[in-house]
Amino acid sequence: MAEGIPELVVDRTSPVPLYFQVAQHLEQLIESGAFPAGTRLDNEIQLADQLGLSRPTMRRAIEYLVDRGLLVRKRGVGTQVVQPKVRRPVELSSLYDDLSAAGKQPRTQILSFELQEPTEVVAEALGLSDGDRVYAIRRLRFTGDEPLSIMSNYVPAGLVRLDEAALERTGLYAMIRAAGINLKIATQTIGGRAARAAEARLLAEHPGAPLLTMTRIAYDETGRAVEYGSHLYRASMYTFELTLTTT
């Protein structure tokens, strides 16, 4: 059954464009779960009539949400809600905690967990010496039943005792903080690349699909490097969100 747009009265005196008022309201319905993935909307003519708007205004609102990946148009079906992207603020927090706070039901599958000698890249990032060892952890993170991210993390073995079973239940940063380590600052690089075949299989994408990349080195209050992470995210489901200010 197709849905109309409930509880929306557009403000024609507002400087906010009418199409954007409609788009914001629809986005809130989708993000809140009121319109879950698969919900089919009434056609543009019906929605425009319901809200007392022109068809071009309604079409622009729909196109805005299609461009943002929240709606999709399907021939013979109409306009449907798709799985909303996870928006993550760029700050020193874990993906597990961010998903939990957003009500996204995080779940973790451990792909590998071992103590090993670090590679040259990891040793340099963490400031390690010859003979030092690291926990090397590779995890697949889900939001609900959807795979979202492949995460590779490295933590100096002498800093904290990690447990594979515990990492399936909680976030890495929660375990680090529980050990009395205060994460204070991090350097982070965000980029993008195409999915390789093995990554695509894990993330339920096709080979060559766009992925967001993130590498991070986290430091405690003394300036000691305590974690190096290299993560891949499905660009179809995930965005980084930044707040910019002037000085």
C-alpha positions as CSV (number, residue, x, y, z in Angstrom):
1,M,0.0,0.0,0.0
2,A,1.3,3.4,-0.9
3,E,1.8,6.1,1.7
4,G,1.0,9.8,1.8
5,I,3.0,12.3,3.9
6,P,1.4,12.7,7.4
7,E,1.6,15.6,9.8
8,L,3.1,18.2,7.4
9,V,1.9,21.7,7.0
10,V,4.3,23.7,4.7
11,D,5.1,27.2,5.8
12,R,4.8,29.5,2.7
13,T,6.1,32.5,4.6
14,S,9.4,30.7,5.5
15,P,12.6,31.5,3.6
16,V,13.2,27.7,3.4
17,P,12.1,26.5,0.0
18,L,8.9,24.5,-0.1
19,Y,10.6,21.5,-1.7
20,F,13.2,21.5,1.0
21,Q,10.6,21.6,3.8
22,V,8.9,18.5,2.3
23,A,12.3,16.7,1.8
24,Q,13.4,17.4,5.4
25,H,10.1,16.1,6.7
26,L,10.3,12.9,4.6
27,E,13.9,12.4,5.7
28,Q,12.9,12.6,9.3
29,L,10.1,10.0,8.7
30,I,12.7,7.7,7.1
31,E,15.4,8.2,9.7
32,S,13.0,7.7,12.6
33,G,11.7,4.4,11.1
34,A,8.2,5.7,10.5
35,F,8.8,5.0,6.8
36,P,11.0,1.8,6.9
37,A,12.9,0.5,3.9
38,G,10.5,-0.8,1.3
39,T,7.8,1.7,2.0
40,R,6.2,2.9,-1.2
41,L,5.0,6.5,-1.6
42,D,2.0,7.8,-3.4
43,N,2.8,9.2,-6.8
44,E,4.0,12.8,-7.2
45,I,0.6,14.1,-8.3
46,Q,-1.2,12.6,-5.3
47,L,1.4,13.9,-2.9
48,A,1.4,17.4,-4.5
49,D,-2.5,17.5,-4.2
50,Q,-2.3,16.3,-0.5
51,L,0.1,19.1,0.4
52,G,-1.4,21.8,-1.9
53,L,1.9,22.1,-3.8
54,S,2.8,22.1,-7.5
55,R,3.9,18.9,-9.1
56,P,7.4,20.4,-10.0
57,T,7.9,21.3,-6.3
58,M,7.0,17.8,-5.2
59,R,9.2,16.3,-7.9
60,R,12.1,18.4,-6.8
61,A,11.7,17.2,-3.2
62,I,11.6,13.5,-4.3
63,E,14.7,14.1,-6.6
64,Y,16.6,15.6,-3.6
65,L,16.0,12.5,-1.5
66,V,16.8,10.2,-4.5
67,D,20.1,12.0,-4.9
68,R,20.8,11.5,-1.1
69,G,20.2,7.8,-1.4
70,L,17.0,7.7,0.7
71,L,14.5,7.0,-2.1
72,V,14.6,5.1,-5.3
73,R,12.4,5.1,-8.3
74,K,11.5,1.7,-9.8
75,R,9.7,1.3,-13.1
76,G,6.3,-0.3,-12.5
77,V,6.6,0.1,-8.7
78,G,7.0,3.8,-8.1
79,T,9.0,5.6,-5.4
80,Q,10.3,3.5,-2.5
81,V,12.3,4.1,0.7
82,V,15.7,2.4,0.7
83,Q,17.9,1.6,3.7
84,P,19.0,5.0,5.0
85,K,22.7,5.8,5.2
86,V,24.5,5.8,8.5
87,R,25.7,9.3,9.2
88,R,28.7,9.4,11.4
89,P,30.1,12.6,12.9
90,V,33.9,12.9,12.5
91,E,35.0,12.7,16.1
92,L,37.0,10.4,18.4
93,S,34.4,7.7,18.9
94,S,33.9,4.1,17.9
95,L,31.6,2.9,15.1
96,Y,30.0,0.6,17.6
97,D,29.1,3.4,20.0
98,D,27.9,5.7,17.2
99,L,25.6,2.9,15.8
100,S,24.3,2.1,19.3
101,A,23.6,5.8,20.0
102,A,21.7,6.1,16.7
103,G,19.6,3.0,17.5
104,K,21.1,1.1,14.6
105,Q,21.6,-2.3,16.3
106,P,25.4,-2.9,15.7
107,R,26.6,-6.5,15.4
108,T,30.2,-7.8,15.0
109,Q,31.7,-10.8,13.2
110,I,35.3,-11.4,14.1
111,L,37.2,-12.3,10.8
112,S,40.6,-12.7,12.5
113,F,42.1,-12.1,15.9
114,E,45.8,-12.7,16.7
115,L,49.0,-11.5,18.4
116,Q,51.6,-10.7,15.8
117,E,54.7,-8.7,14.9
118,P,53.5,-5.4,13.3
119,T,54.1,-4.5,9.7
120,E,56.4,-1.6,9.0
121,V,53.4,0.7,8.4
122,V,51.8,-0.3,11.7
123,A,55.0,-0.2,13.7
124,E,55.7,3.3,12.4
125,A,52.2,4.5,13.1
126,L,52.2,3.3,16.7
127,G,55.9,4.1,17.4
128,L,56.8,0.5,18.2
129,S,60.3,-0.9,18.6
130,D,61.7,-4.2,17.4
131,G,60.2,-7.1,19.3
132,D,57.0,-5.3,20.1
133,R,53.8,-7.2,19.3
134,V,50.3,-6.0,18.5
135,Y,46.8,-7.3,18.6
136,A,45.7,-7.5,14.9
137,I,41.9,-7.6,14.7
138,R,39.8,-7.8,11.5
139,R,36.0,-7.4,12.0
140,L,32.9,-7.2,9.9
141,R,30.5,-4.7,11.4
142,F,26.7,-4.9,10.7
143,T,23.9,-2.5,11.3
144,G,20.9,-4.8,11.8
145,D,21.3,-7.5,9.2
146,E,23.2,-5.3,6.7
147,P,27.0,-5.5,6.5
148,L,28.4,-2.0,6.8
149,S,32.1,-2.0,7.4
150,I,35.3,-4.1,7.3
151,M,37.6,-2.9,10.1
152,S,41.2,-3.7,10.6
153,N,42.7,-2.5,14.0
154,Y,46.1,-2.8,15.6
155,V,46.7,-2.2,19.3
156,P,50.0,-2.6,21.1
157,A,49.9,-5.8,23.2
158,G,51.5,-4.2,26.2
159,L,48.8,-1.6,26.7
160,V,45.7,-3.6,27.2
161,R,44.5,-7.2,27.3
162,L,41.9,-7.8,24.6
163,D,39.5,-10.7,24.3
164,E,38.0,-12.0,21.0
165,A,34.6,-12.9,22.5
166,A,34.3,-9.5,24.2
167,L,34.9,-7.8,20.9
168,E,31.9,-9.5,19.5
169,R,29.8,-7.9,22.2
170,T,31.2,-4.4,22.5
171,G,33.4,-1.8,20.8
172,L,37.2,-1.7,20.8
173,Y,37.3,1.8,22.3
174,A,35.0,0.7,25.2
175,M,37.5,-2.0,26.0
176,I,40.5,0.4,25.8
177,R,38.8,2.9,28.0
178,A,37.8,0.2,30.5
179,A,41.6,-0.5,30.8
180,G,42.1,3.0,32.1
181,I,43.4,4.5,28.9
182,N,42.0,7.9,28.0
183,L,41.7,8.4,24.3
184,K,42.3,12.1,23.7
185,I,43.1,12.9,20.1
186,A,43.5,11.3,16.7
187,T,44.7,11.9,13.2
188,Q,42.4,10.7,10.5
189,T,42.4,10.4,6.7
190,I,39.2,9.8,4.7
191,G,39.3,8.7,1.1
192,G,37.6,6.3,-1.3
193,R,38.3,3.4,-3.7
194,A,36.6,0.5,-5.5
195,A,35.7,-2.7,-3.8
196,R,37.9,-5.7,-4.5
197,A,36.2,-9.1,-5.0
198,A,36.7,-10.5,-1.5
199,E,35.6,-7.2,0.1
200,A,32.6,-7.0,-2.1
201,R,31.5,-10.5,-1.0
202,L,31.7,-9.6,2.7
203,L,29.9,-6.3,2.2
204,A,27.1,-7.6,-0.1
205,E,28.3,-5.3,-2.9
206,H,29.5,-5.9,-6.4
207,P,33.2,-5.8,-7.3
208,G,34.1,-2.3,-8.2
209,A,31.4,-0.7,-6.0
210,P,32.5,2.5,-4.3
211,L,33.9,2.3,-0.8
212,L,34.8,5.0,1.7
213,T,38.2,4.5,3.4
214,M,39.3,5.7,6.8
215,T,42.7,5.4,8.5
216,R,43.1,6.6,12.0
217,I,45.8,6.8,14.7
218,A,44.4,7.5,18.2
219,Y,46.5,8.9,21.1
220,D,46.1,9.1,24.8
221,E,46.5,12.2,26.9
222,T,50.3,11.6,27.1
223,G,50.6,11.6,23.3
224,R,51.2,7.8,23.2
225,A,49.7,6.1,20.1
226,V,47.3,3.4,21.3
227,E,45.5,2.3,18.2
228,Y,45.9,2.2,14.4
229,G,42.8,1.5,12.3
230,S,42.2,1.0,8.6
231,H,38.5,0.7,7.8
232,L,36.3,0.3,4.7
233,Y,32.7,1.4,4.5
234,R,29.9,0.9,2.0
235,A,29.4,4.2,0.3
236,S,25.8,3.2,-0.5
237,M,25.0,3.1,3.2
238,Y,27.5,5.4,5.0
239,T,28.6,9.0,5.1
240,F,31.0,11.0,7.3
241,E,29.5,14.2,8.7
242,L,31.6,17.3,9.5
243,T,30.8,20.6,11.2
244,L,32.9,23.5,9.9
245,T,33.4,26.8,11.6
246,T,35.3,30.0,10.8
247,T,38.0,31.6,13.0
